[in-house]
């Protein structure tokens, strides 16, 4: 069987999970990763000297390595910058949406307007590019309210404000103080939706939509869903509350209409699309879209997937996804994130990490790690995802928490209520 060499772009826990899953395929040979991390480096050749957003250098790397069959672009920034476009224009095979499709994540204003235009259910909203107008609006809008920076903000550009003071302070922080740079030049202010959240990732080739197993993410930094929003402190799959009936309704009213809307807008979406949903009774609305695998949702979905991930990537690119039957093992999966002290605000890097012997069915997906002077050290806010499979969620949760105690570094913290049953 011919083996294909693959390049994966990115360096977090999501990319580690993708590289790990691809490495299990008998059709995959050597894996390269730009920039990668210490965990990825154990199974792939990493180029930490090239940034995931350095489109020119990545293109140069692919040109120089004629053995690369396919480049998988995982993070939001290079997708929004048009890395897939550049690769395809130069005759290289790539997985991921082109820039005009990735805008569904890169611009909250675009995605909200798209939903309004095509009748896709979402929260009522208004958009503002003028700070004084937005400031006037938050003095009178219903509370609680949600303020979102328009552009990409590492999963932290969403503020849930319970008081006028919080709304005014948050708006000033985004639009005047530049907390998220240019991403905050424009904002969406929308109604607060109540209910429960569920994350659904789906493969799509622009025609067929294949939802993956459901998962639920814990965004807040502290137990009890308190503290600041983060990129995700843990997740589990399957969702406890997302029923088959809900999935069928979301598929008909949200998933398919979204892909059809993008096609009608001349922005055919091929790759992975993430639907962040809020469900209340029979009411399902879109909180947000992402144009790629979610992080850390990927860390609990891919260990459950029975399919060869390489085959699925091929079908998405070739437009043959209708011939794929996605299958998942019955086991549940739980991932708990070990984070640096102070995350998501100020935190220190370079803390030495020690890891004890792990139980069977446990995988460590590295997010912010590096090797310095031969030692494994912290190199980010979210450091390692301790991911465990079990016969059900209770067993997987118990195993994840038992094994996170084997990971140690100074000022490490983690939530103790991920998937609390």
C-alpha positions as CSV (number, residue, x, y, z in Angstrom):
1,X,0.0,0.0,0.0
2,X,1.3,3.4,-1.0
3,X,1.9,5.7,2.0
4,X,1.3,9.5,1.7
5,X,3.3,12.1,3.5
6,X,1.3,14.9,5.1
7,X,2.0,18.3,6.5
8,X,-0.2,19.6,9.3
9,X,-0.3,23.3,10.1
10,X,-0.6,24.3,13.8
11,X,0.9,23.7,17.1
12,X,-1.7,23.1,19.8
13,X,-3.7,20.2,21.3
14,X,-6.0,20.1,18.3
15,X,-3.1,19.6,16.0
16,X,-1.6,17.0,18.3
17,X,-4.9,15.0,18.2
18,X,-5.0,15.3,14.4
19,X,-1.4,14.2,13.9
20,X,-1.9,11.3,16.4
21,X,-5.0,10.1,14.5
22,X,-3.3,10.4,11.1
23,X,-0.3,8.5,12.4
24,X,-2.7,5.5,13.0
25,X,-3.5,5.3,9.3
26,X,-1.8,2.6,7.3
27,X,-2.0,5.0,4.3
28,X,0.0,7.8,6.0
29,X,3.8,7.8,5.9
30,X,5.9,10.7,7.3
31,X,4.1,13.6,9.0
32,X,5.5,17.1,9.1
33,X,4.1,19.8,11.4
34,X,4.5,23.6,11.3
35,X,5.3,24.7,14.0
36,X,4.3,21.7,16.2
37,X,5.1,21.3,19.9
38,X,7.0,18.9,22.1
39,X,4.3,16.2,22.0
40,X,3.8,16.4,18.3
41,X,7.5,16.1,17.8
42,X,7.4,12.6,19.2
43,X,5.4,11.4,16.1
44,X,6.1,14.1,13.4
45,X,9.0,16.2,12.1
46,X,8.3,19.7,13.5
47,X,9.5,23.0,12.1
48,X,9.2,25.3,15.1
49,X,11.1,28.1,13.3
50,X,8.2,28.7,10.9
51,X,5.0,30.3,12.2
52,X,1.6,28.9,11.2
53,X,0.7,32.3,9.8
54,X,3.8,32.7,7.6
55,X,2.1,31.8,4.4
56,X,5.2,32.5,2.2
57,X,7.5,30.3,4.2
58,X,5.0,27.5,4.4
59,X,4.6,27.6,0.6
60,X,8.4,27.5,0.3
61,X,8.5,24.5,2.6
62,X,5.9,22.6,0.6
63,X,7.7,23.4,-2.7
64,X,11.0,22.2,-1.2
65,X,9.4,18.9,0.1
66,X,8.1,17.3,-3.0
67,X,7.2,14.3,-1.0
68,X,4.3,16.1,0.7
69,X,1.0,14.8,-0.7
70,X,-1.4,16.9,1.3
71,X,-1.3,19.9,3.6
72,X,-3.9,20.0,6.4
73,X,-4.5,23.6,7.7
74,X,-5.9,23.4,11.2
75,X,-5.9,26.9,12.9
76,X,-8.2,29.8,12.2
77,X,-5.6,32.5,11.4
78,X,-3.8,30.8,8.4
79,X,-7.3,29.8,7.0
80,X,-8.5,33.4,7.2
81,X,-5.2,34.6,5.7
82,X,-5.8,32.3,2.6
83,X,-3.2,29.6,3.1
84,X,-5.5,27.0,1.4
85,X,-6.0,29.4,-1.5
86,X,-2.3,29.9,-2.0
87,X,-1.5,26.2,-1.8
88,X,-4.2,25.3,-4.3
89,X,-3.2,28.1,-6.7
90,X,0.3,26.7,-6.8
91,X,-1.0,23.2,-7.6
92,X,-0.7,21.7,-4.1
93,X,-3.4,19.5,-2.4
94,X,-4.8,21.1,0.7
95,X,-7.5,20.4,3.3
96,X,-9.5,23.3,4.7
97,X,-11.8,26.1,3.6
98,X,-10.6,28.9,1.3
99,X,-10.4,32.4,2.8
100,X,-13.7,33.6,1.6
101,X,-15.4,30.6,3.3
102,X,-13.3,30.9,6.5
103,X,-14.8,34.3,6.9
104,X,-17.8,32.5,8.6
105,X,-15.5,32.4,11.6
106,X,-13.1,35.3,10.9
107,X,-16.0,37.8,11.0
108,X,-18.8,37.6,13.5
109,X,-20.5,40.4,11.6
110,X,-20.4,38.4,8.4
111,X,-21.7,35.2,10.0
112,X,-24.6,37.0,11.8
113,X,-25.6,38.8,8.6
114,X,-25.5,35.5,6.7
115,X,-27.8,33.9,9.3
116,X,-30.2,36.8,9.1
117,X,-30.3,36.7,5.3
118,X,-31.0,33.0,5.1
119,X,-33.2,32.6,8.1
120,X,-30.8,30.5,10.1
121,X,-31.9,30.7,13.8
122,X,-29.6,32.8,16.0
123,X,-29.7,35.4,18.7
124,X,-31.1,38.9,17.9
125,X,-28.2,41.3,17.4
126,X,-26.9,44.6,16.3
127,X,-23.5,45.5,14.9
128,X,-21.4,48.6,15.6
129,X,-18.2,50.0,14.1
130,X,-18.6,53.4,16.0
131,X,-17.8,53.2,19.7
132,X,-20.1,56.1,20.8
133,X,-23.1,54.5,19.1
134,X,-22.3,51.1,20.7
135,X,-21.8,52.8,24.1
136,X,-25.2,54.5,23.8
137,X,-26.8,51.1,22.9
138,X,-25.4,49.2,25.9
139,X,-26.9,51.8,28.2
140,X,-30.4,50.7,27.2
141,X,-30.1,47.1,25.8
142,X,-31.6,44.2,27.7
143,X,-29.4,42.5,30.3
144,X,-27.6,40.2,30.4
145,X,-26.1,41.0,27.0
146,X,-23.3,39.5,24.9
147,X,-20.5,41.5,23.3
148,X,-18.4,39.9,20.6
149,X,-15.3,41.2,18.9
150,X,-15.9,40.9,15.1
151,X,-12.5,39.2,14.3
152,X,-10.4,36.3,15.5
153,X,-9.5,36.6,19.2
154,X,-8.2,33.2,20.3
155,X,-11.6,32.2,21.6
156,X,-11.6,35.0,24.1
157,X,-13.4,37.7,22.2
158,X,-16.8,37.0,23.7
159,X,-18.0,38.8,26.9
160,X,-21.2,37.9,28.8
161,X,-22.2,41.1,30.7
162,X,-24.7,40.9,33.5
163,X,-24.6,44.6,34.4
164,X,-24.4,48.0,32.6
165,X,-21.0,48.5,34.2
166,X,-19.6,45.2,32.9
167,X,-21.0,46.0,29.4
168,X,-19.5,49.5,29.3
169,X,-16.2,48.3,30.6
170,X,-16.1,45.4,28.2
171,X,-17.0,47.5,25.2
172,X,-14.3,50.1,26.0
173,X,-11.8,47.3,26.5
174,X,-12.6,45.8,23.0
175,X,-13.1,49.0,20.9
176,X,-11.0,51.7,22.6
177,X,-8.3,49.9,24.5
178,X,-7.7,47.4,21.7
179,X,-7.7,44.2,23.9
180,X,-8.0,42.1,20.7
181,X,-6.3,44.5,18.2
182,X,-8.1,45.0,14.9
183,X,-10.5,42.2,15.7
184,X,-12.3,44.6,18.0
185,X,-12.7,47.4,15.4
186,X,-16.3,46.2,15.0
187,X,-18.5,44.4,17.5
188,X,-21.7,42.4,17.6
189,X,-23.9,43.0,20.6
190,X,-26.5,40.3,20.9
191,X,-29.2,39.0,23.2
192,X,-28.2,36.5,25.9
193,X,-29.5,33.0,25.1
194,X,-30.3,30.6,27.9
195,X,-30.3,26.8,27.7
196,X,-27.4,24.4,27.3
197,X,-24.5,24.6,24.8
198,X,-23.4,21.8,22.6
199,X,-20.5,21.7,20.1
200,X,-21.1,19.9,16.8
201,X,-18.2,19.5,14.3
202,X,-19.0,18.4,10.8
203,X,-17.1,17.4,7.7
204,X,-18.4,19.0,4.5
205,X,-17.3,18.9,0.9
206,X,-19.6,21.8,0.0
207,X,-22.6,19.5,-0.7
208,X,-22.7,16.7,1.8
209,X,-22.6,17.5,5.6
210,X,-21.5,14.7,8.0
211,X,-21.8,15.7,11.6
212,X,-19.2,14.1,13.9
213,X,-20.0,12.8,17.4
214,X,-21.4,15.5,19.7
215,X,-19.3,17.1,22.5
216,X,-19.5,19.7,25.2
217,X,-16.9,22.2,26.1
218,X,-16.2,24.1,29.3
219,X,-15.0,27.6,28.4
220,X,-14.8,29.3,31.8
221,X,-11.5,29.2,33.6
222,X,-12.8,28.2,37.0
223,X,-15.0,25.6,38.6
224,X,-18.8,26.3,38.5
225,X,-18.4,28.0,35.1
226,X,-16.9,31.0,36.8
227,X,-14.0,33.2,35.8
228,X,-13.0,34.5,32.3
229,X,-13.7,32.7,29.0
230,X,-10.7,30.6,27.8
231,X,-10.0,28.6,24.7
232,X,-11.5,25.7,26.6
233,X,-10.6,24.0,29.9
234,X,-12.0,20.6,29.1
235,X,-14.6,18.7,27.1
236,X,-16.4,15.4,26.8
237,X,-18.1,13.3,24.2
238,X,-20.9,12.3,23.7
239,X,-23.0,15.2,24.9
240,X,-25.3,14.2,27.8
241,X,-28.2,16.2,26.5
242,X,-28.0,16.3,22.7
243,X,-30.6,13.8,21.5
244,X,-31.1,12.2,18.0
245,X,-34.2,14.4,17.6
246,X,-32.2,17.5,18.3
247,X,-29.5,16.5,15.8
248,X,-32.1,15.9,13.1
249,X,-33.7,19.3,13.8
250,X,-30.3,21.0,13.8
251,X,-29.3,19.2,10.6
252,X,-32.4,20.4,8.7
253,X,-32.7,23.9,10.1
254,X,-29.0,24.8,10.6
255,X,-26.3,22.5,9.1
256,X,-27.6,22.1,5.6
257,X,-29.0,25.7,5.3
258,X,-25.6,27.0,6.4
259,X,-23.7,25.1,3.7
260,X,-26.3,25.9,1.1
261,X,-26.1,29.6,2.1
262,X,-22.3,29.7,1.7
263,X,-22.6,28.1,-1.7
264,X,-25.2,30.7,-2.8
265,X,-22.9,33.4,-1.6
266,X,-20.1,32.0,-3.8
267,X,-18.2,30.8,-0.8
268,X,-18.3,27.0,-1.1
269,X,-17.2,25.6,2.2
270,X,-14.9,22.5,2.2
271,X,-13.3,21.2,5.3
272,X,-14.5,21.1,8.9
273,X,-17.2,23.4,10.2
274,X,-18.0,23.9,13.8
275,X,-21.5,24.7,15.0
276,X,-21.7,26.1,18.5
277,X,-25.4,25.6,19.4
278,X,-27.6,26.8,22.3
279,X,-30.6,24.5,23.0
280,X,-33.6,25.4,25.0
281,X,-36.5,23.0,24.9
282,X,-37.3,22.6,21.2
283,X,-35.5,25.8,20.3
284,X,-32.0,25.5,18.7
285,X,-30.0,28.5,17.8
286,X,-26.4,29.2,16.5
287,X,-24.1,30.8,19.0
288,X,-21.1,30.8,16.6
289,X,-19.4,29.1,13.7
290,X,-15.8,28.0,13.5
291,X,-14.2,27.2,10.2
292,X,-12.1,24.3,11.5
293,X,-11.8,21.6,14.2
294,X,-12.6,22.9,17.6
295,X,-10.1,22.9,20.4
296,X,-10.3,21.0,22.8
297,X,-13.4,19.2,21.2
298,X,-11.1,17.5,18.7
299,X,-9.3,15.8,21.5
300,X,-12.4,13.8,22.6
301,X,-13.9,13.3,19.1
302,X,-11.0,11.8,17.2
303,X,-10.2,9.1,19.8
304,X,-13.8,7.9,19.4
305,X,-13.7,7.9,15.6
306,X,-13.4,4.5,14.0
307,X,-12.7,5.8,10.4
308,X,-9.3,6.4,8.9
309,X,-9.0,10.2,9.1
310,X,-6.9,10.3,5.9
311,X,-9.8,8.7,3.9
312,X,-12.2,11.3,5.2
313,X,-9.8,14.2,4.3
314,X,-9.5,12.7,0.8
315,X,-13.3,12.5,0.4
316,X,-13.8,16.1,1.5
317,X,-11.2,17.4,-1.0
318,X,-12.5,15.2,-3.8
319,X,-16.2,15.9,-3.2
320,X,-17.1,12.3,-2.5
321,X,-18.2,12.7,1.2
322,X,-21.6,11.2,0.3
323,X,-19.8,7.8,0.1
324,X,-18.4,8.0,3.6
325,X,-20.1,6.4,6.6
326,X,-18.7,8.1,9.8
327,X,-18.5,5.6,12.7
328,X,-17.8,6.1,16.4
329,X,-16.9,3.6,19.1
330,X,-19.5,3.4,21.9
331,X,-16.8,4.4,24.5
332,X,-17.1,7.9,26.0
333,X,-14.1,10.3,26.1
334,X,-13.2,13.1,28.6
335,X,-10.4,15.6,28.3
336,X,-9.2,17.8,31.2
337,X,-6.8,20.7,30.4
338,X,-3.8,21.3,32.7
339,X,-3.2,25.1,32.4
340,X,-0.6,27.5,33.5
341,X,-1.3,29.5,36.6
342,X,-3.0,32.8,35.7
343,X,-4.4,31.7,32.4
344,X,-6.2,33.2,30.4
345,X,-4.5,36.4,31.6
346,X,-0.8,36.6,32.6
347,X,1.1,33.4,33.1
348,X,4.7,32.3,33.0
349,X,6.3,29.9,30.6
350,X,9.3,27.6,30.9
351,X,8.1,25.6,33.9
352,X,9.5,22.0,33.9
353,X,6.8,19.3,33.4
354,X,7.0,15.8,34.8
355,X,4.7,13.0,33.7
356,X,4.2,9.7,35.5
357,X,3.1,6.3,34.0
358,X,-0.3,6.7,32.4
359,X,-3.1,4.1,32.5
360,X,-4.3,2.3,29.4
361,X,-6.8,4.3,27.3
362,X,-5.2,7.7,28.3
363,X,-3.5,10.0,25.8
364,X,-1.8,13.3,26.6
365,X,-2.4,15.9,23.9
366,X,0.2,18.6,24.2
367,X,-1.0,22.2,23.6
368,X,1.6,24.6,25.0
369,X,4.8,22.6,25.5
370,X,8.4,22.8,24.3
371,X,11.7,21.1,25.0
372,X,14.4,23.3,26.5
373,X,17.8,22.0,27.5
374,X,16.5,18.5,27.1
375,X,13.6,19.1,29.4
376,X,9.9,19.2,28.8
377,X,8.6,22.7,29.8
378,X,5.4,24.8,29.6
379,X,5.1,27.1,26.6
380,X,1.6,28.4,26.7
381,X,-1.6,29.0,28.7
382,X,-3.2,25.6,28.0
383,X,-0.4,23.1,28.4
384,X,-1.6,19.5,28.2
385,X,-5.0,17.9,27.7
386,X,-5.3,14.6,29.6
387,X,-7.7,12.6,27.5
388,X,-9.3,9.3,28.6
389,X,-11.6,6.7,27.1
390,X,-14.0,4.7,29.2
391,X,-17.0,2.5,28.8
392,X,-19.2,5.5,29.8
393,X,-18.7,9.1,30.8
394,X,-18.4,8.3,34.5
395,X,-15.5,5.9,33.8
396,X,-13.8,8.2,31.4
397,X,-14.0,11.1,33.8
398,X,-12.7,9.1,36.7
399,X,-9.7,7.9,34.5
400,X,-9.0,11.5,33.3
401,X,-8.8,12.9,36.8
402,X,-6.8,10.0,38.1
403,X,-4.2,10.6,35.4
404,X,-4.1,14.4,35.5
405,X,-2.5,13.9,39.0
406,X,0.4,12.3,37.2
407,X,1.1,15.6,35.3
408,X,3.0,18.1,37.4
409,X,4.5,21.6,36.9
410,X,4.7,24.7,39.0
411,X,1.4,26.7,39.4
412,X,-0.5,24.2,37.3
413,X,-4.3,24.5,37.6
414,X,-7.3,22.7,36.2
415,X,-11.0,22.6,36.6
416,X,-12.3,19.8,38.9
417,X,-15.8,19.7,37.5
418,X,-15.4,18.8,33.8
419,X,-18.2,16.4,32.9
420,X,-19.5,16.5,36.4
421,X,-22.4,14.1,36.3
